[in-house]
């Protein structure tokens, strides 16, 4: 690979090629990944996209702004469609991914369905003119996802994470739970997310942390 600076930027956005560095323009980095045509970076695109979007750094229109050539924008659309198909395969639900899917044209949604089918059947396929392997894509993303889950488990020090996930789902809506985790991991929230967290989520957290409420709940259940 020729552009070591780009690799460092990608590493900072979640694809572990290099260690993290200072904050940067995530949208420009995503555009540079698209332009690079580097297969290894393209295989890591779903990781970088998810990590950027979860931190509130991703803006679809801004990435397109950095891509001046129609062909580059076509590559970007294909890589996003591939990423959403991969998230679907792993049963990952992000509030932003649903909104992103809605901006796709009929052709883009058709491409998404093709990618999802190939991924489910471990098939080889073309994405943005490059030959890609379903098995390799799933391996790259799966390794990252497993590492992320392990970091979360270590952070929470909870053995049964599925049980925790169930309990949280009884109290918080999907969006509220997403903000709960982001705040817990000290990730950057947008201005709107910060206001919503303070107005709604924080109140629920304070109620859950109240010892008297916990005692009364235990008494009620007992």
C-alpha positions in Angstrom: 0.0 0.0 0.0 1.3 3.4 -0.9 -0.5 5.9 1.3 0.6 5.2 4.9 -1.1 8.4 6.0 -4.5 7.1 4.8 -3.9 3.8 6.6 -3.3 5.7 9.8 -6.6 7.7 9.3 -8.5 4.5 8.6 -7.0 2.9 11.8 -8.3 5.8 13.8 -11.8 5.1 12.5 -11.8 1.5 13.6 -10.1 -0.6 11.0 -7.1 -2.0 13.0 -4.2 -1.5 10.5 -2.5 1.1 12.6 -3.1 2.6 16.0 -5.4 5.5 16.7 -4.4 9.1 16.2 -6.0 12.6 16.6 -9.5 13.4 15.6 -9.9 13.9 11.9 -12.4 14.5 9.1 -14.1 11.1 8.9 -16.0 11.9 5.7 -12.9 12.9 3.8 -11.2 9.7 5.0 -14.1 7.6 3.8 -13.9 9.4 0.4 -10.1 8.7 0.2 -10.8 5.0 1.0 -13.2 4.9 -1.9 -10.8 6.7 -4.3 -7.9 4.4 -3.3 -9.4 1.3 -5.0 -7.3 -0.6 -2.5 -9.0 -4.0 -2.0 -7.9 -4.4 1.6 -9.2 -1.0 2.5 -12.5 -1.7 0.7 -12.8 -4.9 2.7 -12.5 -2.8 5.8 -15.0 -0.1 4.6 -18.0 -1.6 6.5 -15.9 -1.4 9.7 -14.9 2.2 9.1 -18.4 3.3 8.1 -20.0 1.7 11.1 -17.5 3.1 13.5 -17.7 6.6 12.0 -21.5 6.6 12.0 -21.8 5.3 15.5 -19.6 8.2 16.7 -21.8 10.7 14.8 -19.0 11.6 12.4 -20.5 10.2 9.2 -22.4 12.3 6.7 -23.4 10.7 3.4 -23.7 14.0 1.4 -20.3 15.2 2.6 -18.6 12.1 1.5 -20.2 12.5 -1.9 -19.0 16.1 -2.0 -15.4 14.9 -1.8 -16.0 12.5 -4.6 -16.0 14.6 -7.7 -16.2 11.9 -10.4 -19.5 10.1 -11.1 -17.6 6.8 -11.1 -16.2 7.4 -7.6 -19.7 8.2 -6.4 -20.9 4.9 -7.9 -18.2 3.1 -6.1 -19.2 4.8 -2.8 -22.9 3.8 -3.3 -21.9 0.2 -3.9 -19.6 0.0 -0.9 -22.4 1.5 1.3 -24.9 -1.1 -0.1 -22.4 -3.8 0.7 -21.8 -2.5 4.2 -25.6 -2.5 4.9 -25.9 -6.0 3.6 -23.1 -7.1 5.9 -24.8 -5.5 8.9 -28.1 -7.2 8.0 -26.3 -10.5 7.8 -24.9 -10.0 11.3 -28.3 -8.9 12.5 -26.9 -5.5 13.5 -29.5 -2.8 13.8 -28.4 0.8 13.7 -30.8 3.8 13.6 -28.7 5.5 11.0 -28.5 2.4 8.7 -32.3 2.5 8.1 -32.1 6.1 7.1 -29.2 5.4 4.8 -31.0 2.6 3.1 -33.9 4.9 2.3 -31.7 7.2 0.2 -30.9 4.4 -2.2 -32.4 4.3 -5.6 -34.2 1.2 -6.9 -31.0 0.1 -8.5 -29.1 0.6 -5.2 -31.6 -1.5 -3.3 -31.3 -4.2 -5.9 -27.6 -4.2 -5.5 -28.1 -4.5 -1.7 -30.2 -7.6 -2.1 -27.6 -9.1 -4.5 -24.9 -8.6 -1.9 -27.0 -10.0 0.9 -27.7 -13.1 -1.2 -24.1 -13.6 -2.0 -23.0 -13.1 1.6 -25.5 -15.6 2.8 -24.3 -18.2 0.3 -20.6 -17.5 0.7 -20.4 -16.5 -3.0 -17.9 -14.5 -4.9 -19.2 -11.3 -6.4 -18.3 -8.0 -8.0 -18.5 -4.8 -6.0 -17.5 -1.5 -7.7 -15.7 -3.4 -10.4 -13.6 -5.5 -7.9 -13.8 -9.2 -7.2 -14.7 -9.8 -3.6 -14.9 -12.9 -1.3 -17.9 -13.3 1.0 -15.9 -15.4 3.3 -13.1 -12.9 3.6 -15.5 -10.0 4.1 -17.3 -11.8 6.9 -14.1 -12.8 8.5 -12.7 -9.2 8.5 -15.9 -7.8 9.9 -16.6 -10.6 12.3 -13.1 -10.3 13.8 -13.7 -6.6 14.4 -17.2 -7.1 15.8 -15.9 -9.8 18.1 -13.1 -7.5 19.4 -15.7 -4.8 19.9 -17.9 -7.1 21.9 -15.0 -8.2 24.0 -14.1 -4.7 24.8 -17.7 -4.0 25.8 -17.8 -7.1 28.1 -14.5 -6.0 29.7 -15.9 -2.5 30.2 -19.1 -3.7 31.8 -17.6 -6.7 33.7 -20.8 -8.6 33.0 -20.6 -12.4 32.3 -24.0 -12.8 30.7 -24.2 -9.9 28.2 -27.3 -11.4 26.5 -29.2 -11.1 29.8 -28.1 -7.5 30.2 -29.2 -6.8 26.6 -32.6 -8.2 27.4 -33.0 -6.2 30.6 -31.9 -2.9 28.9 -34.4 -3.6 26.2 -37.2 -3.7 28.8 -36.3 -0.2 30.0 -34.9 1.7 26.9 -36.0 2.0 23.4 -33.5 0.9 20.7 -32.3 4.5 20.2 -32.1 5.2 24.0 -30.1 1.9 24.4 -27.8 3.0 21.6 -27.1 6.3 23.4 -26.7 4.5 26.7 -23.9 2.4 25.3 -22.3 5.4 23.5 -22.2 7.4 26.7 -20.9 4.5 28.6 -18.0 4.0 26.1 -17.4 7.8 26.2 -18.0 8.1 22.4 -18.9 11.5 20.9 -22.6 12.4 20.7 -24.1 14.8 18.3 -25.7 17.9 19.7 -29.2 16.4 19.2 -28.1 13.2 20.9 -26.6 15.0 23.8 -29.8 17.0 24.4 -32.0 13.9 24.1 -29.7 11.9 26.5 -30.0 14.7 29.1 -33.7 15.2 28.6 -34.8 11.5 28.5 -32.2 8.8 28.9 -30.4 10.3 31.9 -33.6 10.5 33.9 -34.2 6.7 33.4 -30.6 6.0 34.4 -30.9 8.1 37.5 -34.1 6.2 38.4 -32.4 2.8 37.9 -29.5 3.9 40.1 -31.8 4.9 42.9 -31.2 2.6 45.8 -34.7 3.1 47.3 -36.3 2.2 44.0 -34.1 -0.9 43.7 -35.1 -2.0 47.3 -38.8 -1.5 46.6 -38.6 -3.4 43.3 -36.8 -6.3 45.0 -39.5 -6.3 47.7 -42.3 -6.2 45.1 -40.8 -9.2 43.2 -40.1 -11.1 46.3 
